[in-house]
Amino acid sequence: MAISAYVFIESTPGNSSQVAQSLARLPGVQMAHSVTGSYDVIALVEAEDVTALGQFITRQIHRLPGVLKTTTNVVVG
């Protein structure tokens, strides 16, 4: 069963737009926006299951230039 999650990303200063653009090109990313507030980028991601989501975050998102830290919230409804 597929799941969706919001991924909140802290990026290096001045790189939020670049991070959002890079994220938007990854398969499984439904949207990615540079935002103001506690986080620099918010993305909506879909994956097959929780395991695939974790692998996607660690193998794809964390390896993007400018990404410092992520917080993930899985959609429950």
Secondary structure, DSSP 4 states (H G I P E B T S, - for coil): --EEEEEEEEE-TT-HHHHHHHHHTSTTEEEEEE-SSS-SEEEEEEESSHHHHHHHIIIIITTSTTEEEEEEEE---
